[in-house]
């Protein structure tokens, strides 16, 4: 079909074939009118994008992904603090040393210790590990838990707080290395179980902790 130069280069009728005048390497470009359904979809997408952008970024009615993540982190931290408060309220030095509840947790505490603590304190808690090259034991880097020296307090709850919170602020740590706050990775029950396990390995260090008499069982109402 011949092209009418007065009409320009744009198809006006259905089925009409229009080619642009320019040509590159023998290739010409069609200049057909786009279908109405395609134009409707295109402009609807633009309207949707502008409306969504305005609603999402310019109004207080939506929550950004960053805010969602921050809220989730806050909720997790609040749940962990509540769990810690409940566990600490049910703990004391005497229970960690003498109660059957925590003696029963010693195997669990050992498993947690082996998984997380032997790298620095060694499996026997001596902080000495065998070097296969030197053929002798060398420092694992952490503090010995069997030398009967408790720099940050030698009571069970002192150990609990040390493991939970890490090396106290203002302290340089052992040989300049501070212990991390394991409360960020372990639950309060896990930490208490580790303390029970440590106590079981050096019971002589905690023999002076008095046993608390169990509360009397209330009589049933008559």
C-alpha positions in Angstrom: 0.0 0.0 0.0 1.4 3.4 -0.9 1.9 5.9 1.8 0.3 9.3 1.8 3.0 11.9 2.8 0.3 14.3 4.1 -0.9 11.8 6.7 2.5 11.4 8.3 4.0 8.1 9.4 1.3 6.6 11.7 -1.3 4.0 10.9 -4.8 5.5 11.1 -6.9 2.5 10.1 -7.0 -1.1 11.2 -4.8 -3.2 9.0 -3.0 -0.3 7.4 0.8 -0.8 7.2 3.0 2.2 7.7 6.8 2.2 7.6 8.9 5.1 8.8 11.1 6.8 6.2 14.4 6.2 7.9 16.3 3.0 7.1 19.3 1.4 8.7 21.2 -1.4 6.9 18.1 -2.0 4.7 15.8 -2.3 7.8 12.7 -0.1 8.1 10.6 0.4 11.2 6.9 -0.2 11.5 4.8 2.6 13.0 1.5 0.9 13.7 -1.2 2.0 16.1 -1.1 0.0 19.4 -4.2 -2.0 20.3 -6.5 -0.2 22.8 -6.2 -3.1 25.3 -2.4 -2.7 25.3 -2.7 1.1 25.7 -5.2 0.6 28.6 -2.9 -1.8 30.3 0.1 0.4 29.9 -1.6 3.6 31.2 -3.3 1.6 34.0 0.1 0.4 35.1 1.4 3.9 35.2 -1.6 5.1 37.3 -1.2 2.1 39.6 2.5 2.8 40.1 2.1 6.5 40.9 -0.8 5.7 43.3 1.0 2.9 45.0 4.2 5.0 45.3 2.3 7.9 46.9 0.4 5.6 49.3 3.5 3.6 50.3 6.0 6.5 50.7 3.9 9.6 51.3 1.2 8.4 53.7 1.3 7.1 57.3 -1.0 4.2 56.4 1.7 1.7 55.2 4.7 0.0 56.8 8.0 -0.2 55.0 10.0 -3.5 54.9 12.6 -1.8 57.1 9.9 -1.0 59.7 8.5 -4.5 59.5 12.0 -6.0 60.2 12.7 -3.5 63.0 9.3 -4.3 64.6 10.1 -8.1 64.4 13.5 -7.5 66.0 12.0 -5.5 68.8 9.4 -8.2 69.4 12.1 -10.9 69.5 14.2 -8.9 71.9 11.2 -8.2 74.2 10.3 -12.0 74.1 13.9 -12.8 75.0 14.0 -10.3 77.9 10.7 -11.7 79.2 12.0 -15.2 79.0 15.2 -14.1 80.8 13.2 -12.4 83.5 11.1 -15.5 84.1 14.1 -17.8 84.3 16.1 -15.5 86.6 13.1 -15.2 88.9 13.1 -18.9 89.3 16.8 -19.3 89.8 19.2 -18.7 92.7 22.6 -20.0 93.8 21.1 -22.8 95.9 18.9 -24.2 93.2 21.7 -24.3 90.6 23.8 -26.3 93.0 21.4 -28.5 94.9 18.1 -28.8 93.1 17.3 -32.0 91.3 15.7 -29.9 88.5 19.1 -28.5 87.5 21.1 -31.6 88.2 18.8 -33.3 85.7 19.9 -30.6 83.2 23.6 -31.4 83.5 23.7 -33.7 80.4 22.0 -31.0 78.3 24.4 -28.4 79.7 27.3 -30.7 78.7 26.0 -31.0 75.1 25.7 -27.2 74.9 29.1 -26.7 76.3 30.7 -29.1 73.9 29.0 -27.4 71.0 29.8 -23.8 71.9 32.5 -23.6 74.5 35.2 -26.2 74.0 36.9 -24.0 71.4 38.1 -21.7 74.1 37.7 -23.7 77.3 38.5 -27.2 76.1 36.5 -30.3 76.7 37.9 -30.9 80.2 37.4 -27.2 81.0 41.1 -26.7 81.5 41.4 -24.3 78.5 44.3 -26.5 77.3 44.1 -28.4 74.0 46.4 -30.9 72.3 48.3 -29.4 69.4 48.9 -32.3 66.9 52.0 -30.6 65.4 53.7 -29.7 68.7 52.6 -32.9 70.3 51.6 -31.2 73.5 48.8 -29.2 75.1 48.7 -25.5 74.4 46.3 -22.7 75.5 42.9 -22.8 73.8 42.6 -19.1 74.3 40.0 -19.0 77.0 40.1 -19.0 80.8 40.4 -22.3 82.7 37.3 -23.3 84.6 39.1 -25.8 86.8 41.7 -23.6 88.4 39.3 -22.5 91.1 39.8 -18.8 90.2 36.6 -16.9 89.4 37.6 -13.4 88.5 34.1 -12.1 88.0 32.5 -13.8 91.0 32.4 -17.5 92.0 28.7 -18.0 92.8 26.4 -19.8 90.3 24.4 -16.7 89.5 27.7 -14.8 88.9 28.5 -17.5 86.2 25.0 -17.2 84.8 25.3 -13.5 84.4 28.8 -13.7 83.0 27.8 -16.2 80.3 24.6 -14.3 79.5 26.1 -10.8 79.3 29.7 -11.5 78.3 32.8 -9.9 79.9 31.7 -7.0 82.1 32.1 -3.5 80.7 35.5 -2.0 81.6 37.2 -5.4 81.8 39.8 -6.3 79.2 38.9 -10.0 79.3 41.4 -12.9 79.4 44.6 -12.0 77.7 42.8 -9.2 76.0 40.0 -11.4 74.6 36.5 -10.8 75.9 33.8 -13.4 76.0 30.8 -12.7 73.9 27.3 -12.3 75.4 25.9 -15.8 74.9 22.5 -14.6 75.9 22.2 -13.4 72.3 22.5 -17.0 71.0 21.4 -19.3 73.9 18.2 -19.3 75.9 18.3 -18.6 79.6 17.5 -22.3 80.3 20.5 -23.3 78.1 22.8 -21.0 80.0 21.6 -22.2 83.4 22.1 -25.8 82.1 25.7 -24.9 81.2 26.2 -23.4 84.7 24.9 -26.6 86.2 27.3 -28.6 84.1 30.3 -26.4 85.2 29.3 -26.8 88.8 29.2 -30.6 88.4 32.8 -30.5 87.1 34.2 -28.5 90.1 31.7 -29.1 92.9 34.3 -28.2 95.5 34.2 -24.6 94.5 30.5 -24.5 95.3 30.3 -26.7 98.4 29.7 -23.6 100.7 26.5 -22.7 98.9 23.7 -23.6 101.4 20.8 -25.7 100.4 17.5 -23.9 100.6 14.8 -25.8 102.4 11.9 -26.6 100.1 8.8 -24.6 100.8 6.2 -26.6 102.8 3.4 -28.1 100.8 0.2 -26.3 101.6 -2.6 -28.4 103.1 -5.7 -28.9 101.0 -8.6 -26.7 101.9 -11.1 -28.4 104.1 
